[in-house]
Amino acid sequence: MPPSVFDPRLQFVTVAETTLSDIDGENGELLIGGYPVEELATRASYEESVFLLLNGRLPTAAELDDFRSGLANRRGICSEVRAVLQRAAADETHAMDALRMGIATATLENAETDPQATAERVVAVFPTVAATYWRYRRGADPVLPNDDLGHAANYLYMLTGEEPAESAVRGLETFLTTLIDHGLNPSTFTARTVMSTESDVVSAATAAVGTFKGSRHGGGLEQVFEMLWEIHETGDGERYVREKLAADERVNGFGHPVYQVRDPRAEVLEAAAERFVEESGDDEFLENIRQFETVAGNVLSARAPHRGTEANVEVYAAALLHEIGVPKELFTATFGISRVGGWTAHCLEQLDDNALVRPTGQYVGPTGKDWLPVENRDVAGDSLVRRPVQSATLEPVSETLAILSEPNRLELLLLLSDRNDPVSYSALRASSSIEDKGRFNYHLRQLRDHFVVNRADGYELTDAGLAFVETVLTEEQLLDDLLD
């Protein structure tokens, strides 16, 4: 068996071949189904884009008509599903949780057996579930789907009960098409992992929704809008960014784990937002966002260039949705309405040449522990750090060393032992020799609670951590063995 590579984020591991999208992070380019995102987003409807991903080519005129009719026929949900969504709305459940519950139950009615038919049903029903939930949240009755309207227009119609303006439909169409797929992001990888077990498309889509909700993924869109609205009202974006950096916090909407330059999708959505406000005549919010992007980029370039200085897709995705009238509570769900086209296409692609996704984990816990009856266990467990060292060998602290397991963790303990006061995250990281942030966070997380505690004013050693460091420092041979 070949040796494994430790990569907690799987950032440098290729787990699948795909024809659906291709990201060039260095040059800021994105292909969807072989087409540049700029071209697809400005020329294709969402239905055409979904067909492209599901079938590997653009549809003919007749095929597109049939596909649109098929989606329209699959939009409806039954009274049982509406009851679930009504309860979720009454409980003020998050929109993504309501979407997850609604999708799981909506597909029980007229359940498809063919994976592609199931994929089309899931794509079709997403807007209906989201809009029905929102109508209940607003104390209104649901609006039934209008079969005469396209996918984007029908969603806006079900939200308000009124046929939307063409400018709003164009804006949403661009949003949905631009964000339909983006490599093996966390939710897409989740969907493919579920399919690799020979599960079904509904289960995979439901799991993807749960992943997408997270603030480091699709859920970040709502946080970005709240930031943008605060800056729009206060007019002090520079102060906001400086305060975030001083607190060692992320500035949402800037930087991307893949793109080293500006996100190409941000370009597309910014242009779409500009087209919309040109027709509406109210460009104040968009102009304030552009000014903030410049200010934030300058501050980040000067103080934290490693964090990414370019606006990512979330900034102008939030701006566009706000301009066309989608409520902020539905931003992430609307993002999901777009991305489900990619999720389902990846599900089918996984089935074409399926292999069970089964990565390995690196065990870093203790070994050789002796069972203790419950009456013999102390409050902190059976840690050996409290026992006196009898010799200069590793044996007396074998359990503790198993928990530490790597020199990087010993280094963090020694760094903290040199300080009399708690140490901030940024100061501790700057003092450490661990260059990769992910690995630094991983090792720090292994030490938390038992050896290290994170207080309001920073990190410091626990009593157990202090006792261990004192033991190591007083036993020269033990320290030499550890350093070796």
C-alpha angles and dihedrals in degrees: 000000000000117000116267124241118228107229111146093191095042084228095144098035121099110208104165145024113230139181094192106084139353125202124203101191095178095057098028098243131142128189120195114195087342095307125109108254090235091060097042094046094052099040110028130071118228090252090055090050093051091048089050093054095043095046106025095240142057116270127249116242091263092047091050092052091050092046093050090049091049092053092046091052090053098050099090126101128198130240092261091060092047089053090055091050093045090054091047090051092048090053090048089238115181112269092241092054089049089049091051093050093043095051092047091054101032093063092054088076112081090355113205122225098196112082094221092049088049090050091053091048091052092049091048097049099047095083092045093053094047095046094045091052091049094049089054090048088055093049093249134121118259119264113230118234117269109226091200092064128078124244097271097039092047092054092054090045093053090050095054108015090236129099106256127238115264091241091058091048091051091049093050092044089056091047094051095046096044094054100037095110138003115174123273097331116166097272093044091048088050091053092049091047091054091049091049088067089059092252121139138272094252092054091047093050092047091052090047091054090054090051093044092056093070119110091235089058132028093336089069090075093077092047090051091053092050088052092048093048092050090052091045090056099040098036091213107112095150092058090049093054094044092051091050092051092046089054090047090241130143120261100226117228097029129099128012133221091232109028119074090185133034114317107255090217089060088059092052096047094044089055091048091051090049092052090051097049091047087064096039094046095222110107101149096106094047093047091051089052091052091051090049091050089056095045094045092047091053094049093045092048091054100041110020112014091156090068095062124265102209126089112251129213094278095070097060094030088061091044093051095047091049093049094051092048106254108150113246091236087067098045095103093041090051089050086053091051086061099041095048087078088062095041093055093045090053089050091057092043090052090054092052092069105006124193124170110253104227116154121182128242126221109235111222100166130106125287134202095028118169118229114247122199111241093250090060097052121102124215095267095046127244098314115157095214090093094055119091116252111246099186144013094257131102094243099087092057100035094127093051092048089051089056091048094039095159134061090233090069092049088052091055091050092050091048091053092046090060092060126079094198132046114282123226120237093247093049092048092049092047090053094049126089090220103109100183111080093209093054091044091053091045094054093043090051091054090056098046123113097006102047104007132033127200109220128180092267098041147287125320139162121273119226088264091050092048092048091051094049091048089051092050094046094049093050106066095185091050091051091049091051091050093049090049 
